[in-house]
Amino acid sequence: MNQFNELSFSQSVHSNLKRNCFLNLTPVQAQAIPPAMAGADVVATAQTGTGKTLAFLLPIIEKLLKTSPAAKDAVRGLVLSPTRELAIQIADAFANLAVHTGLRAAVVVGGLSEQTQLNALRRRAQLVIATPGRLEDFLDRRLIKLDAVEVLVLDEADRMLDMGFLPAIERILSVLPVSRQSLFFSATMQKNVEHLIARHSKNPVRIAVGGSEVTTPDQVDLHVYEVESHVKLELLRHMLGQDAGSFLVFARTKHGTDRLAQRLSRLGLPAVAMHGDRTQNQRNQALSGFRDGRYRILVATDVAARGIHIDSVAHVVNYDLPQASTDFIHRVGRTGRAGQRGAASTFSLKSERNEIRRIERECKVLLERRQVAPEILRQANESEESGSALGIKPHHRHLPKARHGASERNNKFERVRH
């Protein structure tokens, strides 16, 4: 099975697929859609950019179209997503696939108008696409009923657990019908998700495109530069001058993201920052500006970038190392999409050699070691000396906060913000 027209979708869905130029199935779609349409629970892992969203949206649409007229006023499908941006993009994909079907979706996320979201629910949306924190808040205030849900999707389940959403997810799942269908889709499916799957699925069909191990996209060239902190900016500036296309640059902290975007802008390089402390409007503007080319460089944190699905990113730069190998996979998976080749460069300090080896070991990759050109080192050293002479403090790497033992203050209020 290679093409969408080989699947038994309704005529309206086939028309919408054709109108959006969706002709050929990706491997995860070919393997996941048939069992999902047959009503089975599914656990699917595949690399970023392989079409997982359509793999769960199409079976949902078909199920909703077959709902009896008397039941069409209730929420029949629920998709949980880790970030606002990803939820919005899933909703956009649903809107394109559901044209002329009469189906409606409501987005329930933090950072957007609550009244607008409530109005969408009152217009009898059959599908809700939500972040766990805001949906839990709606449940607590009795603003939504989920007792008629027939199909549940957890998209990027591992990331939601990493972000501390497990209590909210458990609260939400506790009010859903036991007899529902459950679909789990993610770029990675680590062991910390297995207990959730075991409790909330029944004999799931397991699909692993490219294997179940943590893997990187085959079409991405991976390399690493070992540099001192003050060399990073000059190296990035050189790469921007040498390589064409857009750059997605990852920084570890929100402050570091803002600082790097400002420094690039002062160098005359069109850059914008995106992280969790930005308003939803600011994040939307940053993402749209990056998409349409107003900003060549998007500097982002891992959490914010989870909602970025752009096929034309030419180069990913790990300006700071990620905290986990799964984050490395999600970062580099933002390039080399839709059959294109991509590049991912990692900047590391001498003290981070063990972290580089850990990434290589856990991701089963070899990062090509590249040397920084002497001219770049000279310019970086001159800039460092000039800054010191002017009384400007040299850049120091911000150490990450401890990943474990977070206090209870990261509670429902914090989760609702996402």
N, C-alpha and C positions, 0 to 999 in steps of 0.2 A: 504494500500500500504506500503510494508515493504522493498522491494528490488529494486535495480536499473534495473534489467531485466524486471520489470513490466512496465517501462516507455518506450515510443516510441522513443528511440534514434536511430541514424543511426548505422549501423553495426560497423563502425570504432570506434565510441565512446564507444559502448558496449565492444568491444575488448580491448580498452585502459583502461576502468574501471576494467575489469577482470584482465588485466595484472598488474595493480597497486593494486590489491586485494581490490577494492571497491565493496562490495557486498550488504551490508545493508544500507538502507537510515536512516539518523538521522531525528528526528522530524522536524527540520527546513527545511531540504531538501524535505521531503515528502510533506510538506505544501506549500513551496515556488516554487518548480520547475514546477508543473503543470500550475498554473496561469501565471508564467513567460513565459513558452513555448507557452501559448495561446496568448501572446502579451499584457497581462495586466500589469499595473504599480503595483509594490509591495513595501510595507514598512514592513520589517521584523526585529524583535529584538529577539536575543537569546544569551545565555551565550557564553563566549569565549570557543573555542574548540569544538563547536557543528557542524561544517561543513558548515559554511556560505559561504566559498569561492567556494566550489563546487555547492552550491545552486544557485549562479549567473553565474559561468563560464559555466556550462553545457547548460543552455538555450542560452547563447551567442554563444557557438560553434554551436549549432543546427541552430540558426538564420543565422550565417555566412555561414554555409554549403548550405543553401537554397538561398543564394544571387545569382543573375543572373551573368553569366560569364562576362558581360560587366561592372558590377559594382564592381568586385572583386579587382580592383586595388586601391580602395579608402578606407579610414578609416571608418569602419562601426560600430565599437564598441569602447566605451571609459569607462575605469574604473579609478576613482579617489581614491587615497589612502593617508592617512596622512603622511606616512613616506617612506623613500627609501626602508628600509628592507621589509616592508609589500608589497610594490609594486613589489620588486624582487621575493618574495615568491609567490605572485599571478602569476607572469610570469612563474615561475618554474612549478607551478601546471597546468597552461595552456599548457605549452610545453608537459607535460606528458599526458594530455588528448587529445591533438591535433595531436598525432603521426599518420602519413600516411593520414592526412586530407588535406594537402596542405595549411593549415592556418598558418599565421605568426603573431607574436605580437612584438611590440616595447615598450621598457621601456623608459619613459621620466622623469628623476629625477635629482635633483642636486647632486653634489658630484661624478658623474661618467663622463667619457669622452663624451663630447658633440658630437664629430665627430662620435663616435660609435653609438650614438643614432640617429643621422641624417642618417647614413648609413642604419640603420634598417628601418627607415621610407621610405627611397628611394627604399628599396627592396619590397615596396608595402605591408607593414603590414596592415592587416585588423582590428587588435585590438591594441589600445594604452592603456597602463597601466601607470599612471602618478601621480606625486604629483602636487598639484595645482600651487605652485609657479613657478616651472620650465615650466609647460605647458603654463601658462600665459605669461612667458617670450618668449617662442617659438611663441606664437600667435602674440605678439607685434612685433616680428622681422619677421613675415610672413614666418616662417620656417615650418609651419604645417597648413593643411586645415582640418576643422572638419564639413564642410557643408553637408556631406553625412552620418553622424552618425545616426544609427537607434536605438541603445540601449545605455543608459547611466547607469553606476553603481556608486553610492557614497558609498564606504565602510568605515565604522567607521565615519559616517557623523558628529556625535557629537564631536568627537575628532578634526576633521578638523576645526570646528567652534571655539573650545576652543583654538586652535593654531593660530587663527587669519586669517584663510584662506577664510572667507566669501567673501571679495571683489574679490579675485581671482576666487572663484567658480562662483560668479555671472557673472564675465567677461567671463568665459569659457562657461557657459550655455547660455549666450546671443548670441553666434555665432552658437549654435547647432540648427538643424531643430526643429520646434515647434512640429511636429508630431512624435517625437521619443518616445520610451518606456523608462521609468525611474524606476530604482530599487534602493531602499535604504536598506542597510544592516548594522547592528551594534549590539554590545553587549548591548548598552543602546540607548534609543531614547528619550532624554529629551525635555522639552518644547521649548528650544531655537532652536530646529531643526524643529519644527512644521511649522513655517512660511515658511521655505525653501521648505518643502514638499508641502505645500498648493500652492505655486507659481509654482512649477515645476513638478507636477504630476496630473493625471486625474483619479479621482475615484479609488485610489489605493486599492488593496487587502491588508488588514492589518493582519500581523501574529505576534503573541507574544508567543514564546515558553517559558514556565515557568512564564508567566504573563508579563505585561508591566511595572511593577515596577522594581526598581533597586534591583537585587537579586544576591546572591552569589551561586557558584556551590554547589550542595548538597553533593558532595563527598570530600569536603575539610574540615578538622578539623581546627577550628579557635580558637586562644587563644591570650591573651595579657599579657605582663609583664610590670608592672610599675617600672621603674628604674631611677636612676640618670644617667646623660650623660656619666660619666666615666665608668659606669658598662656595657654599651652596647657591647663594643668590647669583653670583657671577657665572657659575656653571649653568644655572637655569637660563640666564639671559643669553648666554652663548648658544644654548640649544634652541631657544626661540628664534635666534637669528639664522641658524643653520637649517632647521627643519620646518617644513610647511605644515599647515593645518592647525587644528585647535588642540589646546593642552588642558588636561584635567589634572590639577596639582593637589595632592593630599597633604594636609598638615594635621598634626595630632590634636591640637587644642583649638578652641574657638578664638582665643586671643592670638595664637600663632597664625590662624587663618586670616584674621583681619589685618594683622601686621604685615604679612607677606603680600596680600593683595594691595595694600597701600604702598609698599615699597616698589612693587612692580609698576603701579600706576604712576608713581613719581619718576620712574625711568621712561615714561612714555609708552608703556606696554598696556594695552586695554585689558584690565583684570577686574574681577568682581569676586567677593567672598560669599560663601553660603554655609551657614551652620545653624544649629538649633536655637540660638538666641535671636536670630533675625525674625522679623514678622513674616507671616505667610505672604503678604504682598511683596516684601523685599525678596523673599526666596523665589517667588514666581517670576519677578522681574529679572533676577539673576539668571534663572534657568532659561527664560525666553530669550534674554540677551545673548546668552552663550549659544543657544540653538541657532539664532538668526545671524550670528556673526558680529554683533555689536561688541561683544567681549570675546577675544581670542582665548583668554585664560580664565578658567573657573577654579578658584581655590576653595577646597571644601574639606569638611571633616567626614569621617566614615559614616556616621549616622545620617547626616544630611544627604550624602551622595547615594544612599541606598535608593533614593527615588529618581535617580538620573538614568534615563533610558534613551540614549542618543546614539544612533548608528554611526555617526561621522567623527567621533573622537579619534584623532590621529595618534595622540601621545598621552600616556599616563605617567606622571612623575610622583614617586613616593618621596616627597621632600623630607618627611619624617617617617620612620619605620612604623608599621602598624603594630598593634599590641598582640594580634593573634594571626596565625596562618590563614584562618578563614577570612579575615579582613584583607589580607594580601590577595586572596583569590577574587574577592568582590571588587577590589580596586582595579586589578589588571584586567578584569572582565569587562570593564567599561570601554576598552578599545578592542580592535580586531573583531568587530561585530558585522553581521550581515554579509559574511563572506570576504570582508576586507582584511588586509594585514594591518597590524598595529604594533606599537612599540611601548614598552614600559621600562622606565629608568628608575632605579632606586639609589638614593643618596644615603650613605651610611658612614658613621664615625668609626674610627679604629676600635673604640671600646665596644662597638656593636657587632663585631665579627661573629660572636657566638649566636647572636640573633639571626644573622644572615644564614649561617649554617643550619639553624633550626628551621627557618623558612624553606630552605632547599630540601632538607630531610623530610619534613612533614608534607610539603607540596610535591615532592618527587620531581624537582626541577634543578637545573644548574644555571645559575645566573652568570652570564658572561662578565668577567672582570674587565673593566675599561679604565684606562689611565686618564687623568685630567691633563689637558695640554698645558705646557709650561706658560704659555701666554695667558691662559685663564688664571693660573695660580698667581702670576705676577700682577695682573689687574686686581685680583681679589686682595692681595697683600697691600697694594697701593691704596685701595679703598679703605681697608682696615686701618692703615696708618693715618690716612687723611681724617677719618672719623675720630681717631684717638686724639689727633692734634686739635680738633675742634671741640673736644670734650664729650663726644658721643660715645656712649657705652657700646662695646662690641656685642654682637648677637651671641646669646647663649641658648643652648637647647633647653626647652622646657621639659622637665622630667614628668612622666605620666603619673597620675594618681594611682594608688593601689586599686587593683581590679576587684579584689575580694574584700569581704568585711565591710561593705558599704553600710552606712547607718540607715536606720529606719526612716530617716527623713526623705529618702528616695522612695516615697510612697505614692499613693494614688494621685496626689496633687502634681508630683513630678511627671507621672506617666500621662496625665491628661494633657500636659503641654505638648506632647507629640501627636 
